[in-house]
Amino acid sequence: MTRHTKPDGRLSTSYSVACEPSAYSASVLNGLVEDVPFDRSHHPVPTPPRRRALLFGSAHPGWRWAVAARSAIAFGLPALIVLAVGHQQQAMIVALGAFAVLYGEGRAYRMRWRVVLLAGAGFLTAAAIGAVVGSHDLGQGIIIVAALSVVALVASYVMVAGRAGPPGMFFFVLACAVAMRMASAGVSVPVIVGYTALGVLSSVLVSMSPLLRDAHAPEKTAAAAGLRAVDAYLECLERAQPSAAERHVAGAAMHTAWATVHDAGLPARAPDSGIVQTMLTAHRRFIGAADDESALDIPVPMTRPTIAERLRRSLTIRSHAATTALRTLAAAGIAGGLSVLLDLGRPDWAVITAVLVLNLGPDRIVGTVRALHRVGGTVIGLAVFAVMHALSPSGVVLVLVLMALMFLTDLFVARNYGIAVIFITPLALLISGSLGGPIVVPIRDRLIETLVGALVAVMAMWTIVPRAHRHDLRWNESRVLRVASNLLETLRTKPPTDSTPLRLRRDLQFELVGNHLSGVAAFRDEPAWTQERWPRHAEIGRIGYDLLAECWMTPANQLLADPDSWTRQIQRLTGSATSRQS
């Protein structure tokens, strides 16, 4: 077991983010220990992304074959049944609810059906709003823009604050826009809502179907990912090349794995199961307690904060979720308004484009690349739609074409937006009933609306709260320090295994993940400013993870040793924040 000296001279049995944390800490605490030099190589700033890799590379490794297949089946099976009884238009509506299947992937089956059902409720709401607007002759001009902007605002905040991940808010706005088009074409509100509900029901059933093959597949997959991340981190330690990023990746992977295990109910129902015991062993290795007998009876970590807690947490303009929601609202309104002024015919298309670019609140580099993806993918996608328009598929052929488009969309949506948009474009146009009639002018207008939406979205990232990355970084750092302080105060009278400290330990891990993500985003948006304050930022992460490790190392029913030394470290960092404001 490796032991490291802390800034106050104590020994920690936890693995730290640097081989010599004492040297690192001394350099960042405003000269508190001036005689120890700082080696920045221990905590290098994030590596800037290569633009070529962002444009043409994959954001996520691996292929989502099963996910893509389930999305196609969730739409295709009920759509074919509806088609068989003679309702082609209603068969297309099923797709609005079938999108819900995308939001339960990776979750334990015990929780998955609830997540898909919750997402389905969101799609039903979005479709109902769109249907009402379209059916009352309100689906004109600025009313369309206002309704879509509100849906985008709410969906954006919920997705980012809840850290839902891909596919984010985009499909909710798309469902609302398609429902508007269908209602304005004469489809009644009950029909739109009813067949959307059929798609939601299909999504729940299809998303749960792998349960028949392996009831614990999600937990096994998450646990395996956590083990790989811990192994990679320990290899860095052995090579004397650890970093804050490596530690974060391992900590975040373990956090996700434990959340999945909790979702499956294993800690309560089967605490001695192989998955739980394997996770405990991996966690001991992560904190450096693999050979410490006092750590054999450590408690199972708690799951993630509830969705309500996560939404309340971000209710401040300084949060990434609030900034993203504000930018999305403004970009959607401006892009749609320009489309109305230019009389392009489909302001919803400009709104959808802006929403896609700002989906999940990208930093400026990723957002700009995504705008290029949207424009380039739309050009190719419109060409694909032109071919389909010429072929005019109908009936079973049309459903099969839509299934193929949904499959390809979901296969690429988490890997490369540019490729996914190639299939999203004809998918959206076909579902909304754009076959028939002239083709040249609509394609021209859709391209112009795409350019307008992409340009407005990029401008929103650069001009609306232009220093949002600074506010978000400071806010996340302050939250880590605040939660750590609250945890320390509680640990003065209660052991780490008590329910209140366990909840605060859960919250601290959640804040540490947000702290790291905000640091990476800030570096991409403003490298020089972030690099200047990176040592303090990394030190906050180190203290947070070291405190969690110390809680793990404390024997059951015993109080944390020497909480004053931890409090002094946090107070030093809290005091140093004022001098670094800019």
MILOVEX-519582 format. One record per residue (C-alpha): residue number from 1; z, y, x. Coordinates in nm, 4 decimals. Layout:
! MILOVEX-519582
{NUM,{Z,Y,X}} ...
//
This chain:
! MILOVEX-519582
{1,{0.0000,0.0000,0.0000}} {2,{-0.0965,0.3424,0.1332}} {3,{0.1594,0.6228,0.1429}} {4,{0.0730,0.9895,0.1703}} {5,{0.2872,1.2884,0.2598}} {6,{0.3018,1.5582,-0.0071}} {7,{0.3193,1.9325,0.0698}} {8,{0.6961,1.9323,0.0226}} {9,{0.7447,1.6430,0.2623}} {10,{0.7978,1.3671,0.0053}} {11,{0.6113,1.0392,0.0286}} {12,{0.3803,0.9345,-0.2519}} {13,{0.2735,0.5761,-0.3039}} {14,{-0.0243,0.6888,-0.5093}} {15,{-0.3761,0.7036,-0.3814}} {16,{-0.4676,1.0674,-0.3390}} {17,{-0.8067,1.2324,-0.3526}} {18,{-0.7925,1.2995,0.0195}} {19,{-0.6801,1.0973,0.3157}} {20,{-0.4469,1.3796,0.4237}} {21,{-0.3402,1.5644,0.1083}} {22,{-0.0805,1.7614,0.3034}} {23,{-0.3529,1.9352,0.5044}} {24,{-0.5558,1.9979,0.1944}} {25,{-0.2714,2.1321,-0.0168}} {26,{-0.1484,2.3655,0.2554}} {27,{-0.4801,2.5428,0.2722}} {28,{-0.5031,2.6207,-0.0970}} {29,{-0.1558,2.7344,-0.1847}} {30,{-0.2168,3.0868,-0.0554}} {31,{-0.0869,3.0258,0.2922}} {32,{0.2350,2.8524,0.1934}} {33,{0.1961,2.6203,0.4906}} {34,{-0.0105,2.8181,0.7333}} {35,{0.0128,2.5858,1.0313}} {36,{-0.1996,2.3083,0.8812}} {37,{-0.5767,2.3626,0.8903}} {38,{-0.7890,2.2992,0.5842}} {39,{-1.0722,2.0500,0.6072}} {40,{-1.3153,2.1323,0.3258}} {41,{-1.4966,1.8022,0.3791}} {42,{-1.2088,1.6263,0.2007}} {43,{-1.3042,1.8034,-0.1200}} {44,{-1.6683,1.9058,-0.1071}} {45,{-1.8095,2.0979,-0.3987}} {46,{-2.0404,1.9034,-0.6310}} {47,{-2.3854,1.8243,-0.5017}} {48,{-2.6438,2.0483,-0.6722}} {49,{-2.8810,1.8478,-0.8917}} {50,{-3.2366,1.8122,-0.7741}} {51,{-3.4675,1.9793,-1.0199}} {52,{-3.7297,1.7092,-0.9792}} {53,{-3.4696,1.4462,-1.0671}} {54,{-3.3627,1.6462,-1.3720}} {55,{-3.7213,1.6828,-1.4870}} {56,{-3.8431,1.3309,-1.4287}} {57,{-3.5317,1.1241,-1.3605}} {58,{-3.2864,0.9454,-1.5860}} {59,{-2.9585,1.1029,-1.6928}} {60,{-2.8014,0.7637,-1.7634}} {61,{-2.8626,0.4325,-1.5858}} {62,{-2.9721,0.1249,-1.7735}} {63,{-3.1795,0.0763,-2.0840}} {64,{-3.0422,0.0927,-2.4382}} {65,{-3.2580,-0.1880,-2.5781}} {66,{-2.9999,-0.3168,-2.8252}} {67,{-2.9056,0.0357,-2.9371}} {68,{-3.2688,0.1272,-2.9968}} {69,{-3.3329,-0.1957,-3.1839}} {70,{-3.0350,-0.1390,-3.4128}} {71,{-3.1497,0.2129,-3.4980}} {72,{-3.4951,0.0861,-3.5926}} {73,{-3.3519,-0.1984,-3.8012}} {74,{-3.0974,0.0285,-3.9735}} {75,{-3.3910,0.2295,-4.1095}} {76,{-3.6548,-0.0401,-4.1384}} {77,{-3.4776,-0.3057,-4.3454}} {78,{-3.3689,-0.0852,-4.6385}} {79,{-3.6892,0.1186,-4.6156}} {80,{-3.9023,-0.1943,-4.6526}} {81,{-3.6920,-0.3060,-4.9498}} {82,{-3.7318,0.0331,-5.1183}} {83,{-4.1018,0.0235,-5.0405}} {84,{-4.1311,-0.3227,-5.1934}} {85,{-4.0174,-0.1856,-5.5289}} {86,{-4.2811,0.0863,-5.5136}} {87,{-4.1067,0.3972,-5.3724}} {88,{-4.2725,0.5093,-5.0490}} {89,{-4.1386,0.8643,-5.0473}} {90,{-3.7830,0.7457,-5.1087}} {91,{-3.8210,0.4939,-4.8274}} {92,{-3.8651,0.7818,-4.5837}} {93,{-3.5373,0.9389,-4.6989}} {94,{-3.3439,0.6337,-4.5796}} {95,{-3.4030,0.7543,-4.2235}} {96,{-3.1702,1.0515,-4.2792}} {97,{-2.8717,0.8193,-4.3143}} {98,{-2.9942,0.5597,-4.0660}} {99,{-2.9366,0.8074,-3.7804}} {100,{-2.5623,0.7387,-3.8219}} {101,{-2.5970,0.4071,-3.6394}} {102,{-2.6356,0.5969,-3.3111}} {103,{-2.2825,0.7373,-3.3209}} {104,{-2.0848,0.4122,-3.3042}} {105,{-2.2341,0.2642,-2.9907}} {106,{-1.9837,0.1612,-2.7263}} {107,{-1.6893,0.1726,-2.9661}} {108,{-1.4783,-0.1343,-3.0398}} {109,{-1.5796,-0.2996,-3.3667}} {110,{-1.2379,-0.2366,-3.5178}} {111,{-1.3132,0.1367,-3.4862}} {112,{-1.6933,0.1399,-3.4893}} {113,{-1.7466,0.1112,-3.8629}} {114,{-1.5149,0.4085,-3.9169}} {115,{-1.6999,0.6222,-3.6633}} {116,{-2.0389,0.5342,-3.8140}} {117,{-1.9041,0.6017,-4.1630}} {118,{-1.7681,0.9392,-4.0474}} {119,{-2.1039,1.0284,-3.8926}} {120,{-2.2680,0.9097,-4.2141}} {121,{-2.0525,1.1508,-4.4117}} {122,{-2.1831,1.4260,-4.1853}} {123,{-2.5428,1.3231,-4.2539}} {124,{-2.4773,1.3073,-4.6276}} {125,{-2.3331,1.6580,-4.6165}} {126,{-2.6227,1.7940,-4.4109}} {127,{-2.8790,1.6274,-4.6371}} {128,{-2.7026,1.7568,-4.9492}} {129,{-2.7003,2.1134,-4.8150}} {130,{-3.0685,2.0906,-4.7306}} {131,{-3.1544,1.9371,-5.0658}} {132,{-2.9684,2.2032,-5.2630}} {133,{-3.1330,2.4853,-5.0684}} {134,{-3.4775,2.3322,-5.1059}} {135,{-3.4462,2.2408,-5.4728}} {136,{-3.3427,2.5872,-5.5978}} {137,{-3.6372,2.7726,-5.4499}} {138,{-3.4034,2.8972,-5.1796}} {139,{-3.5953,2.7114,-4.9115}} {140,{-3.7772,3.0225,-4.8073}} {141,{-3.7447,3.2372,-4.4996}} {142,{-3.4045,3.3577,-4.3982}} {143,{-3.2154,3.1253,-4.6359}} {144,{-3.3518,2.8249,-4.4493}} {145,{-3.2474,2.9790,-4.1216}} {146,{-2.8978,3.0632,-4.2468}} {147,{-2.8318,2.7149,-4.3851}} {148,{-2.9570,2.5362,-4.0734}} {149,{-2.7640,2.7745,-3.8484}} {150,{-2.4379,2.6985,-4.0280}} {151,{-2.4970,2.3235,-4.0014}} {152,{-2.5772,2.3666,-3.6327}} {153,{-2.2631,2.5753,-3.5773}} {154,{-2.0289,2.3180,-3.7304}} {155,{-2.2016,2.0142,-3.5788}} {156,{-2.2113,2.1779,-3.2360}} {157,{-1.8415,2.2578,-3.2317}} {158,{-1.7360,1.9140,-3.3567}} {159,{-1.9576,1.7245,-3.1137}} {160,{-1.8554,1.9254,-2.8051}} {161,{-1.4863,1.9635,-2.8885}} {162,{-1.4644,1.5948,-2.9716}} {163,{-1.6553,1.4982,-2.6543}} {164,{-1.8750,1.2755,-2.8678}} {165,{-2.1557,1.2598,-2.6124}} {166,{-2.5224,1.1827,-2.6899}} {167,{-2.7028,1.2164,-2.9241}} {168,{-2.4875,1.5142,-3.0243}} {169,{-2.5582,1.7576,-3.3067}} {170,{-2.9382,1.7505,-3.3094}} {171,{-2.9945,1.4795,-3.5717}} {172,{-2.7600,1.6471,-3.8224}} {173,{-2.9708,1.9621,-3.8140}} {174,{-3.2885,1.7542,-3.8317}} {175,{-3.1575,1.5704,-4.1400}} {176,{-3.0787,1.9001,-4.3108}} {177,{-3.4258,2.0389,-4.2337}} {178,{-3.6060,1.7267,-4.3557}} {179,{-3.4003,1.7245,-4.6776}} {180,{-3.5070,2.0853,-4.7369}} {181,{-3.8726,1.9934,-4.7016}} {182,{-3.8387,1.6952,-4.9350}} {183,{-3.6511,1.8930,-5.1996}} {184,{-3.9037,2.1767,-5.1894}} {185,{-4.1747,1.9122,-5.2465}} {186,{-4.0068,1.8054,-5.5694}} {187,{-3.7644,1.5275,-5.4719}} {188,{-3.4370,1.5708,-5.6633}} {189,{-3.1007,1.6261,-5.4967}} {190,{-2.9478,1.2983,-5.6306}} {191,{-3.2428,1.0991,-5.4987}} {192,{-3.2159,1.2539,-5.1515}} {193,{-2.8391,1.2045,-5.1339}} {194,{-2.8575,0.8539,-5.2821}} {195,{-3.1174,0.7192,-5.0416}} {196,{-2.9451,0.8920,-4.7498}} {197,{-2.6305,0.7033,-4.8519}} {198,{-2.8339,0.3814,-4.8486}} {199,{-2.9289,0.4574,-4.4891}} {200,{-2.5619,0.5166,-4.4026}} {201,{-2.4634,0.1835,-4.5567}} {202,{-2.7363,0.0108,-4.3593}} {203,{-2.6121,0.1830,-4.0419}} {204,{-2.2595,0.0509,-4.0921}} {205,{-2.3798,-0.3055,-4.1476}} {206,{-2.6285,-0.3051,-3.8597}} {207,{-2.3852,-0.1431,-3.6175}} {208,{-2.1322,-0.4198,-3.6898}} {209,{-2.3808,-0.7062,-3.6659}} {210,{-2.3182,-0.7816,-3.2931}} {211,{-1.9627,-0.8724,-3.3950}} {212,{-2.0961,-1.2113,-3.4964}} {213,{-2.2001,-1.2846,-3.1382}} {214,{-1.9030,-1.1497,-2.9391}} {215,{-1.6100,-0.9803,-3.1126}} {216,{-1.4843,-0.8220,-2.7893}} {217,{-1.8102,-0.7166,-2.6221}} {218,{-1.7386,-0.3385,-2.6248}} {219,{-1.3965,-0.3831,-2.4636}} {220,{-1.5383,-0.6154,-2.2000}} {221,{-1.8175,-0.3720,-2.1189}} {222,{-1.5803,-0.0740,-2.0928}} {223,{-1.3321,-0.2703,-1.8819}} {224,{-1.6093,-0.3827,-1.6472}} {225,{-1.7219,-0.0212,-1.6041}} {226,{-1.3643,0.0820,-1.5256}} {227,{-1.3281,-0.1941,-1.2662}} {228,{-1.6526,-0.0944,-1.0971}} {229,{-1.5411,0.2689,-1.0787}} {230,{-1.2034,0.1739,-0.9293}} {231,{-1.3713,-0.0536,-0.6740}} {232,{-1.6066,0.2276,-0.5726}} {233,{-1.3138,0.4696,-0.5344}} {234,{-1.1127,0.2234,-0.3233}} {235,{-1.4164,0.1623,-0.1025}} {236,{-1.4281,0.5371,-0.0379}} {237,{-1.0622,0.5274,0.0574}} {238,{-1.1241,0.2425,0.3003}} {239,{-1.4051,0.4423,0.4608}} {240,{-1.1741,0.7471,0.4751}} {241,{-1.4296,0.9337,0.2605}} {242,{-1.2554,0.9946,-0.0732}} {243,{-1.3209,1.3017,-0.2864}} {244,{-1.2026,1.4620,-0.6072}} {245,{-1.5269,1.3519,-0.7729}} {246,{-1.4749,0.9854,-0.6865}} {247,{-1.1211,0.9951,-0.8148}} {248,{-1.2308,1.1651,-1.1337}} {249,{-1.5031,0.9065,-1.1975}} {250,{-1.2528,0.6237,-1.1580}} {251,{-0.9872,0.7979,-1.3662}} {252,{-1.2313,0.8872,-1.6429}} {253,{-1.3745,0.5342,-1.6504}} {254,{-1.0265,0.3850,-1.6798}} {255,{-0.9411,0.6396,-1.9497}} {256,{-1.2499,0.5391,-2.1489}} {257,{-1.1789,0.1693,-2.0973}} {258,{-0.8195,0.2014,-2.2163}} {259,{-0.9350,0.4011,-2.5195}} {260,{-1.1780,0.1237,-2.6092}} {261,{-0.9111,-0.1422,-2.5610}} {262,{-0.6768,0.0549,-2.7868}} {263,{-0.9524,0.0955,-3.0463}} {264,{-0.9756,-0.2839,-3.0507}} {265,{-0.5998,-0.3054,-3.1125}} {266,{-0.5452,-0.5410,-2.8192}} {267,{-0.2306,-0.3776,-2.6706}} {268,{-0.0513,-0.4201,-3.0040}} {269,{-0.2010,-0.7505,-3.1207}} {270,{-0.2646,-0.9303,-2.7913}} {271,{-0.0793,-0.7619,-2.5008}} {272,{-0.1108,-1.0768,-2.2902}} {273,{-0.4869,-1.1075,-2.3398}} {274,{-0.7113,-1.1346,-2.0389}} {275,{-0.8716,-0.7941,-2.0994}} {276,{-0.5386,-0.6093,-2.1148}} {277,{-0.3985,-0.7841,-1.8095}} {278,{-0.7188,-0.7223,-1.6141}} {279,{-0.7024,-0.3544,-1.7025}} {280,{-0.3374,-0.3335,-1.5965}} {281,{-0.4223,-0.4918,-1.2629}} {282,{-0.7089,-0.2476,-1.2108}} {283,{-0.4847,0.0454,-1.3004}} {284,{-0.2217,-0.0669,-1.0489}} {285,{-0.4906,-0.0806,-0.7824}} {286,{-0.6117,0.2653,-0.8813}} {287,{-0.2686,0.4221,-0.8350}} {288,{-0.1925,0.2205,-0.5221}} {289,{0.0729,-0.0021,-0.6776}} {290,{-0.0989,-0.3376,-0.6485}} {291,{0.1727,-0.4793,-0.4232}} {292,{0.4676,-0.2848,-0.5637}} {293,{0.6973,-0.5113,-0.7657}} {294,{0.8537,-0.2126,-0.9432}} {295,{0.5177,-0.1440,-1.1078}} {296,{0.4744,-0.4899,-1.2583}} {297,{0.6125,-0.3904,-1.5991}} {298,{0.4315,-0.0609,-1.6413}} {299,{0.3369,0.0194,-2.0046}} {300,{-0.0144,0.0127,-2.1388}} {301,{-0.1581,0.3678,-2.1289}} {302,{-0.2075,0.5415,-2.4609}} {303,{-0.5471,0.6028,-2.6164}} {304,{-0.7360,0.9345,-2.6345}} {305,{-0.6074,1.2259,-2.8454}} {306,{-0.7060,1.2120,-3.2105}} {307,{-1.0178,1.3939,-3.3277}} {308,{-0.7978,1.6483,-3.5089}} {309,{-0.6059,1.7184,-3.1870}} {310,{-0.9297,1.7598,-2.9941}} {311,{-1.0732,2.0005,-3.2502}} {312,{-0.7565,2.2117,-3.2523}} {313,{-0.7484,2.2142,-2.8730}} {314,{-1.0814,2.3975,-2.8497}} {315,{-1.0076,2.6649,-3.1095}} {316,{-1.0344,2.9475,-2.8572}} {317,{-1.3313,3.1536,-2.7445}} {318,{-1.2569,3.0467,-2.3858}} {319,{-1.3392,2.6819,-2.4572}} {320,{-1.6745,2.5230,-2.3858}} {321,{-1.6990,2.4058,-2.7472}} {322,{-1.6514,2.7558,-2.8871}} {323,{-1.9021,2.9102,-2.6472}} {324,{-2.1588,2.6395,-2.7226}} {325,{-2.1123,2.6871,-3.0982}} {326,{-2.1522,3.0654,-3.0643}} {327,{-2.4685,3.0310,-2.8560}} {328,{-2.6087,2.7720,-3.0960}} {329,{-2.5449,2.9917,-3.3993}} {330,{-2.7064,3.2946,-3.2361}} {331,{-3.0046,3.1048,-3.0951}} {332,{-3.0712,2.9230,-3.4237}} {333,{-3.0543,3.2477,-3.6212}} {334,{-3.2724,3.4477,-3.3825}} {335,{-3.5330,3.1733,-3.3313}} {336,{-3.5586,3.1062,-3.7041}} {337,{-3.5685,3.4780,-3.7819}} {338,{-3.8561,3.5327,-3.5386}} {339,{-4.0450,3.2460,-3.6996}} {340,{-4.0008,3.4137,-4.0388}} {341,{-4.1177,3.7501,-3.9050}} {342,{-4.4238,3.5890,-3.7464}} {343,{-4.4945,3.4047,-4.0741}} {344,{-4.5369,3.0706,-3.8958}} {345,{-4.4460,2.8663,-4.2010}} {346,{-4.1757,2.6386,-4.0554}} {347,{-3.8738,2.8392,-3.9351}} {348,{-3.6795,2.5133,-3.9398}} {349,{-3.8944,2.3930,-3.6496}} {350,{-3.7913,2.6901,-3.4329}} {351,{-3.4255,2.6308,-3.5236}} {352,{-3.4513,2.2602,-3.4405}} {353,{-3.6024,2.3439,-3.1025}} {354,{-3.3214,2.5870,-3.0150}} {355,{-3.0622,2.3322,-3.1264}} {356,{-3.2155,2.0563,-2.9160}} {357,{-3.2096,2.2717,-2.6033}} {358,{-2.8446,2.3705,-2.6577}} {359,{-2.7339,2.0243,-2.7695}} {360,{-2.3869,1.9401,-2.6285}} {361,{-2.3696,2.2696,-2.4378}} {362,{-2.5636,2.2135,-2.1147}} {363,{-2.5202,2.4323,-1.8087}} {364,{-2.8013,2.6749,-1.7297}} {365,{-2.9927,2.4433,-1.4983}} {366,{-2.9814,2.1435,-1.7306}} {367,{-3.0498,2.3666,-2.0330}} {368,{-3.3551,2.5253,-1.8716}} {369,{-3.4900,2.1838,-1.7780}} {370,{-3.4261,2.0660,-2.1328}} {371,{-3.6290,2.3607,-2.2650}} {372,{-3.9180,2.2500,-2.0439}} {373,{-3.8676,1.8970,-2.1766}} {374,{-3.8837,2.0252,-2.5313}} {375,{-4.2035,2.2199,-2.4783}} {376,{-4.3794,1.9524,-2.2748}} {377,{-4.2642,1.6697,-2.5017}} {378,{-4.3693,1.8615,-2.8110}} {379,{-4.7214,1.9200,-2.6762}} {380,{-4.7674,1.5462,-2.6215}} {381,{-4.5840,1.4627,-2.9435}} {382,{-4.8127,1.6877,-3.1460}} {383,{-5.1101,1.5077,-2.9950}} {384,{-4.9553,1.1762,-3.1029}} {385,{-4.9026,1.3178,-3.4514}} {386,{-5.2651,1.4353,-3.4647}} {387,{-5.3794,1.0783,-3.4010}} {388,{-5.1486,0.9478,-3.6735}} {389,{-5.2676,1.2217,-3.9075}} {390,{-5.6235,1.1038,-3.8540}} {391,{-5.5259,0.7411,-3.9184}} {392,{-5.3090,0.8342,-4.2215}} {393,{-5.0821,0.5268,-4.2233}} {394,{-4.9066,0.4469,-4.5491}} {395,{-4.6886,0.1818,-4.7041}} {396,{-4.5629,-0.0919,-4.4737}} {397,{-4.7682,0.0410,-4.1824}} {398,{-4.6026,0.3832,-4.2090}} {399,{-4.2551,0.2263,-4.2149}} {400,{-4.3376,0.0148,-3.9087}} {401,{-4.4696,0.3231,-3.7281}} {402,{-4.1470,0.5093,-3.8060}} {403,{-3.9431,0.2109,-3.6866}} {404,{-4.1319,0.2152,-3.3599}} {405,{-4.0770,0.5897,-3.3209}} {406,{-3.7045,0.5552,-3.3921}} {407,{-3.6811,0.2709,-3.1420}} {408,{-3.8531,0.4734,-2.8692}} {409,{-3.6559,0.7887,-2.9504}} {410,{-3.3228,0.6139,-2.9159}} {411,{-3.4368,0.4251,-2.6083}} {412,{-3.4974,0.7505,-2.4201}} {413,{-3.2710,1.0100,-2.5850}} {414,{-2.9862,0.9468,-2.3387}} {415,{-3.2156,0.9041,-2.0373}} {416,{-3.4777,1.1779,-2.0494}} {417,{-3.5122,1.4363,-2.3269}} {418,{-3.8734,1.5097,-2.2364}} {419,{-3.9823,1.1549,-2.3108}} {420,{-3.7623,1.1313,-2.6200}} {421,{-3.9153,1.4495,-2.7659}} {422,{-4.2607,1.2899,-2.7464}} {423,{-4.1415,1.0500,-3.0175}} {424,{-3.9005,1.2843,-3.1993}} {425,{-4.1872,1.5237,-3.2788}} {426,{-4.4093,1.2853,-3.4795}} {427,{-4.0975,1.1189,-3.6232}} {428,{-3.9727,1.4472,-3.7723}} {429,{-4.3160,1.5425,-3.9033}} {430,{-4.3831,1.2029,-4.0611}} {431,{-4.0423,1.1756,-4.2276}} {432,{-4.0810,1.5227,-4.3797}} {433,{-4.4150,1.4224,-4.5337}} {434,{-4.6594,1.6183,-4.3181}} {435,{-4.9491,1.3755,-4.3523}} {436,{-5.2544,1.5038,-4.5370}} {437,{-5.4080,1.8495,-4.5514}} {438,{-5.5345,2.0608,-4.2593}} {439,{-5.4042,1.9816,-3.9124}} {440,{-5.5163,2.2509,-3.6642}} {441,{-5.3173,2.5471,-3.7983}} {442,{-4.9926,2.3482,-3.8545}} {443,{-5.0075,2.2075,-3.5002}} {444,{-5.0707,2.5548,-3.3608}} {445,{-4.7773,2.6987,-3.5542}} {446,{-4.5438,2.4133,-3.4538}} {447,{-4.6294,2.4776,-3.0892}} {448,{-4.5630,2.8505,-3.1213}} {449,{-4.2318,2.7804,-3.2986}} {450,{-4.1376,2.5407,-3.0208}} {451,{-4.2048,2.8068,-2.7578}} {452,{-4.0047,3.0626,-2.9550}} {453,{-3.7077,2.8279,-3.0043}} {454,{-3.7018,2.7148,-2.6403}} {455,{-3.7263,3.0702,-2.5049}} {456,{-3.4519,3.1991,-2.7340}} {457,{-3.2235,2.9078,-2.6409}} {458,{-3.2659,2.9727,-2.2675}} {459,{-3.1999,3.3424,-2.3181}} {460,{-2.8846,3.2561,-2.5148}} {461,{-2.7499,3.0542,-2.2235}} {462,{-2.8034,3.3457,-1.9840}} {463,{-2.7049,3.6414,-2.2014}} {464,{-2.4433,3.5310,-2.4575}} {465,{-2.1050,3.5223,-2.2821}} {466,{-2.2826,3.5078,-1.9440}} {467,{-1.9583,3.4275,-1.7599}} {468,{-1.8506,3.1573,-2.0017}} {469,{-1.8345,2.9047,-1.7170}} {470,{-1.5674,3.1168,-1.5493}} {471,{-1.3595,3.1430,-1.8662}} {472,{-1.3941,2.7707,-1.9343}} {473,{-1.2948,2.6726,-1.5801}} {474,{-0.9847,2.8926,-1.5829}} {475,{-0.8945,2.7739,-1.9320}} {476,{-0.9200,2.4068,-1.8348}} {477,{-0.7196,2.4652,-1.5179}} {478,{-0.4493,2.6429,-1.7164}} {479,{-0.4353,2.3583,-1.9660}} {480,{-0.3867,2.0995,-1.6902}} {481,{-0.1027,2.3045,-1.5424}} {482,{0.0523,2.3682,-1.8845}} {483,{0.0464,2.0039,-1.9931}} {484,{0.1752,1.8950,-1.6509}} {485,{0.4612,2.1465,-1.6808}} {486,{0.5486,2.0227,-2.0292}} {487,{0.5432,1.6658,-1.9043}} {488,{0.7759,1.7502,-1.6157}} {489,{1.0226,1.9253,-1.8454}} {490,{1.0296,1.6189,-2.0694}} {491,{1.0692,1.3846,-1.7724}} {492,{1.3935,1.5573,-1.6750}} {493,{1.5671,1.3895,-1.9685}} {494,{1.3383,1.1042,-2.0677}} {495,{1.1806,0.8193,-1.8675}} {496,{0.7986,0.8139,-1.8341}} {497,{0.7845,0.5154,-2.0707}} {498,{0.9383,0.7088,-2.3609}} {499,{0.7039,0.7951,-2.6482}} {500,{0.6960,1.1713,-2.5816}} {501,{0.6153,1.1421,-2.2074}} {502,{0.3530,0.8773,-2.2901}} {503,{0.1812,1.1191,-2.5283}} {504,{0.1903,1.3979,-2.2687}} {505,{0.0544,1.1610,-2.0029}} {506,{-0.2316,1.0815,-2.2397}} {507,{-0.2962,1.4515,-2.2895}} {508,{-0.2831,1.5205,-1.9162}} {509,{-0.5478,1.2564,-1.8457}} {510,{-0.7673,1.4078,-2.1167}} {511,{-0.7251,1.7557,-1.9658}} {512,{-0.8053,1.6276,-1.6168}} {513,{-1.1390,1.4968,-1.7395}} {514,{-1.2174,1.8345,-1.8960}} {515,{-1.1060,2.0124,-1.5791}} {516,{-1.3511,1.8174,-1.3670}} {517,{-1.6397,1.8642,-1.6098}} {518,{-1.5797,2.2398,-1.6231}} {519,{-1.5822,2.2551,-1.2436}} {520,{-1.9162,2.0800,-1.2190}} {521,{-2.0693,2.3042,-1.4874}} {522,{-1.9327,2.6197,-1.3215}} {523,{-2.0761,2.5210,-0.9851}} {524,{-2.4201,2.4726,-1.1380}} {525,{-2.4052,2.8076,-1.3168}} {526,{-2.2574,3.0122,-1.0310}} {527,{-2.2286,2.8196,-0.7013}} {528,{-2.0935,3.1022,-0.4825}} {529,{-1.8101,3.1964,-0.7182}} {530,{-1.7130,2.8338,-0.7828}} {531,{-1.7202,2.7369,-0.4148}} {532,{-1.4755,3.0150,-0.3344}} {533,{-1.2175,2.8829,-0.5776}} {534,{-1.2988,2.5120,-0.5450}} {535,{-1.0014,2.4256,-0.3190}} {536,{-0.7536,2.5446,-0.5810}} {537,{-0.9511,2.3738,-0.8571}} {538,{-0.9497,2.0423,-0.6718}} {539,{-0.5796,2.0818,-0.5907}} {540,{-0.4996,2.1150,-0.9604}} {541,{-0.6817,1.7885,-1.0215}} {542,{-0.5003,1.6210,-0.7323}} {543,{-0.1563,1.7220,-0.8565}} {544,{-0.2408,1.6059,-1.2086}} {545,{-0.3553,1.2625,-1.0969}} {546,{-0.0671,1.2292,-0.8501}} {547,{0.1820,1.3110,-1.1256}} {548,{0.0293,1.0460,-1.3510}} {549,{0.0477,0.7975,-1.0661}} {550,{0.4114,0.8853,-1.0022}} {551,{0.4875,0.8169,-1.3687}} {552,{0.3300,0.4758,-1.3324}} {553,{0.5330,0.4074,-1.0184}} {554,{0.8662,0.5009,-1.1785}} {555,{1.0523,0.1838,-1.2872}} {556,{1.0995,0.1327,-1.6594}} {557,{1.3867,0.3246,-1.8208}} {558,{1.4411,0.5380,-1.5110}} {559,{1.3925,0.9123,-1.4775}} {560,{1.1261,1.0650,-1.2546}} {561,{1.2602,1.1240,-0.9035}} {562,{1.2835,1.4869,-0.7892}} {563,{1.0940,1.6675,-1.0685}} {564,{1.1785,2.0006,-0.9021}} {565,{0.9327,1.9383,-0.6191}} {566,{0.6531,1.8796,-0.8719}} {567,{0.7523,2.1931,-1.0602}} {568,{0.7351,2.3982,-0.7398}} {569,{0.3818,2.2777,-0.6698}} {570,{0.2684,2.3733,-1.0194}} {571,{0.4406,2.7099,-1.0025}} {572,{0.2689,2.7872,-0.6729}} {573,{-0.0709,2.7121,-0.8252}} {574,{0.0117,2.9070,-1.1395}} {575,{0.1187,3.2050,-0.9297}} {576,{-0.1964,3.1915,-0.7190}} {577,{-0.4217,3.2244,-1.0240}} {578,{-0.3644,3.5981,-1.0692}} {579,{-0.4900,3.6911,-0.7244}} {580,{-0.8083,3.4893,-0.7779}} {581,{-0.9175,3.6488,-1.1067}} {582,{-1.2561,3.8194,-1.0822}} 
//
